[in-house]
């Protein structure tokens, strides 16, 4: 997951398309998956006719994304029956699919801790960068693979009460200490030797880390490869947009991806200061692109679907569940109301009513994602066997 690029970033293991929820390196963090929702304080059972735009949504556009989630969810308690039914369902029209969801699921409105039902919806996308396998000419900015000394410790095997909690760090003698910050990695050359590719723009490289994955067109071979999220240094994400707003460099309405890039172009001597304000650092792995129509894999482990996948906070919403989203288009009052699939997580997606909308691949998707910071409401659809009763 997201906007991502304005005042927060989502930004996805088995590896997410976006960085995981932020955490200090040696502080525990929630795992990126939730088996089911049990927090009744955050959910209220609703009716489908209370979902604004439910009857207008073309569910045929969602079906392939739902089936992708079911590849994972069918193995989970409460989901097997509905996913097995879906695999046999004849998805010929929206009315039939609407009947499928209405007969097997109950919608639950998601609420914040204070009881409010509105939250922030941002956007993210898969960018395209220009790069090379070797350093030279315009290609001076490295992207890195995960270092061998980065530790991820699962605490649940030792302390059952900390199930699904983990920490990141490195060994210093016989102690686990926080892993290096972005500034430490860059200023001390601590990532040297783990370069994966070189790209031609340092700001684009930073936003690739915010998005968590992207494509790189290689200068030598004209081949396009995907760089997928591999790991993160464990430090919390700090938005460049927020940093510039707090220092009076940009107005709040200017703190979009486009506005940040314009500021960086006008202030090249302060670029490293801006980058180092965010201690978080993302590492990548290279993947071949076998189907250009499919997005990167999200935290659920399935390919994201443009405009039908969202990143959510898995502490409140079950990763893999359908979520009806009611928001508006970027910088607009025009409604954006559709059933989405919660298939990803992200560093700035930290609340119950909070989502990052995956716009897809390329410049047009980037324009929309970079401007998206809208209010929205969310309803998670749970199989009737898992419904949270009033």
Secondary structure as the mmCIF struct_conf table of DSSP 4:
data_model
#
loop_
_struct_conf.conf_type_id
_struct_conf.id
_struct_conf.beg_label_comp_id
_struct_conf.beg_label_asym_id
_struct_conf.beg_label_seq_id
_struct_conf.end_label_comp_id
_struct_conf.end_label_asym_id
_struct_conf.end_label_seq_id
TURN_TY1_P TURN_TY1_P1 UNK A 4 UNK A 7
HELX_LH_PP_P HELX_LH_PP_P1 UNK A 14 UNK A 16
BEND BEND1 UNK A 17 UNK A 18
BEND BEND2 UNK A 21 UNK A 21
TURN_TY1_P TURN_TY1_P2 UNK A 25 UNK A 26
BEND BEND3 UNK A 27 UNK A 27
STRN STRN1 UNK A 29 UNK A 30
BEND BEND4 UNK A 32 UNK A 32
BEND BEND5 UNK A 35 UNK A 35
HELX_RH_3T_P HELX_RH_3T_P1 UNK A 40 UNK A 42
STRN STRN2 UNK A 43 UNK A 45
HELX_RH_3T_P HELX_RH_3T_P2 UNK A 48 UNK A 50
BEND BEND6 UNK A 51 UNK A 51
TURN_TY1_P TURN_TY1_P3 UNK A 52 UNK A 56
HELX_RH_3T_P HELX_RH_3T_P3 UNK A 59 UNK A 61
TURN_TY1_P TURN_TY1_P4 UNK A 62 UNK A 62
HELX_RH_AL_P HELX_RH_AL_P1 UNK A 63 UNK A 73
TURN_TY1_P TURN_TY1_P5 UNK A 74 UNK A 75
BEND BEND7 UNK A 76 UNK A 76
TURN_TY1_P TURN_TY1_P6 UNK A 77 UNK A 79
HELX_RH_AL_P HELX_RH_AL_P2 UNK A 80 UNK A 88
HELX_RH_AL_P HELX_RH_AL_P3 UNK A 94 UNK A 104
STRN STRN3 UNK A 105 UNK A 110
TURN_TY1_P TURN_TY1_P7 UNK A 113 UNK A 114
BEND BEND8 UNK A 115 UNK A 115
STRN STRN4 UNK A 119 UNK A 132
BEND BEND9 UNK A 133 UNK A 134
STRN STRN5 UNK A 136 UNK A 136
TURN_TY1_P TURN_TY1_P8 UNK A 137 UNK A 138
STRN STRN6 UNK A 139 UNK A 139
STRN STRN7 UNK A 141 UNK A 144
STRN STRN8 UNK A 145 UNK A 145
HELX_LH_PP_P HELX_LH_PP_P2 UNK A 146 UNK A 147
TURN_TY1_P TURN_TY1_P9 UNK A 148 UNK A 149
STRN STRN9 UNK A 151 UNK A 154
TURN_TY1_P TURN_TY1_P10 UNK A 156 UNK A 158
HELX_RH_3T_P HELX_RH_3T_P4 UNK A 160 UNK A 162
TURN_TY1_P TURN_TY1_P11 UNK A 163 UNK A 164
STRN STRN10 UNK A 165 UNK A 172
TURN_TY1_P TURN_TY1_P12 UNK A 173 UNK A 174
STRN STRN11 UNK A 175 UNK A 177
HELX_LH_PP_P HELX_LH_PP_P3 UNK A 178 UNK A 181
HELX_RH_AL_P HELX_RH_AL_P4 UNK A 182 UNK A 187
TURN_TY1_P TURN_TY1_P13 UNK A 188 UNK A 193
STRN STRN12 UNK A 195 UNK A 199
BEND BEND10 UNK A 200 UNK A 200
HELX_RH_AL_P HELX_RH_AL_P5 UNK A 202 UNK A 211
BEND BEND11 UNK A 212 UNK A 212
STRN STRN13 UNK A 214 UNK A 218
TURN_TY1_P TURN_TY1_P14 UNK A 219 UNK A 221
STRN STRN14 UNK A 224 UNK A 232
BEND BEND12 UNK A 234 UNK A 234
HELX_LH_PP_P HELX_LH_PP_P4 UNK A 235 UNK A 237
HELX_RH_AL_P HELX_RH_AL_P6 UNK A 240 UNK A 246
TURN_TY1_P TURN_TY1_P15 UNK A 247 UNK A 248
BEND BEND13 UNK A 249 UNK A 250
HELX_RH_3T_P HELX_RH_3T_P5 UNK A 252 UNK A 254
BEND BEND14 UNK A 256 UNK A 256
HELX_RH_AL_P HELX_RH_AL_P7 UNK A 257 UNK A 266
HELX_RH_3T_P HELX_RH_3T_P6 UNK A 268 UNK A 270
HELX_RH_AL_P HELX_RH_AL_P8 UNK A 271 UNK A 276
TURN_TY1_P TURN_TY1_P16 UNK A 277 UNK A 277
STRN STRN15 UNK A 282 UNK A 287
BEND BEND15 UNK A 290 UNK A 290
TURN_TY1_P TURN_TY1_P17 UNK A 292 UNK A 293
BEND BEND16 UNK A 294 UNK A 294
STRN STRN16 UNK A 297 UNK A 297
TURN_TY1_P TURN_TY1_P18 UNK A 299 UNK A 300
BEND BEND17 UNK A 301 UNK A 302
STRN STRN17 UNK A 303 UNK A 303
TURN_TY1_P TURN_TY1_P19 UNK A 306 UNK A 308
STRN STRN18 UNK A 309 UNK A 311
TURN_TY1_P TURN_TY1_P20 UNK A 314 UNK A 316
BEND BEND18 UNK A 317 UNK A 317
TURN_TY1_P TURN_TY1_P21 UNK A 319 UNK A 320
STRN STRN19 UNK A 322 UNK A 328
TURN_TY1_P TURN_TY1_P22 UNK A 330 UNK A 331
BEND BEND19 UNK A 332 UNK A 332
BEND BEND20 UNK A 334 UNK A 334
STRN STRN20 UNK A 335 UNK A 344
TURN_TY1_P TURN_TY1_P23 UNK A 347 UNK A 348
BEND BEND21 UNK A 351 UNK A 353
STRN STRN21 UNK A 354 UNK A 361
BEND BEND22 UNK A 362 UNK A 362
HELX_RH_AL_P HELX_RH_AL_P9 UNK A 363 UNK A 371
STRN STRN22 UNK A 373 UNK A 383
HELX_RH_3T_P HELX_RH_3T_P7 UNK A 384 UNK A 386
#
